Amino acid sequence: MIKALEQAIAKVRTLPEERQRHAAEILEQIAGAAQGTVYATLSEDEKAEIDAALDQLDRGEGVAWDNVKSDLEARIAASRA
């Protein structure tokens, strides 16, 4: 580990717990991006939501993109009227 990172971590250790948690999340995002995966940086709740959505798609419960696109276009047109 480089000295600058060691010094930064030493400073983070003195912060309140919530700020430490935020710093940890940022470091996880940086590390995950460096490894080429955002999934690794997600919280357990976020991963569970994604997994549940993928399970729904596997069961054929998804909505076709054309339907989603049409619905969004209709909503946008209505909001502009």
C-alpha positions, 0 to 999 in steps of 0.5 A: 500500500502506498504511503498516501493511501495509508495516511488517508485511511488513518484520517478516515479512522478518526471520522464518525462512523457514518462518514467512515461507511461512506468512505468505505463505499467509495473505496469499494466502488473504485476497487470494483471499477478497477476489477471491471465489475460494478456488481461487486460494489453493490450492497447486499440489498441491491444485489438481492433486488437484481437477483430477484429481477433476473429470477422474474425474467427467467420465469418469463415474467418480464415486460417486452422492451417494445411495451416499456418503450411505448409506455415511456413515450406515451408518458413523455408525450402526455407530460408535454401536452 
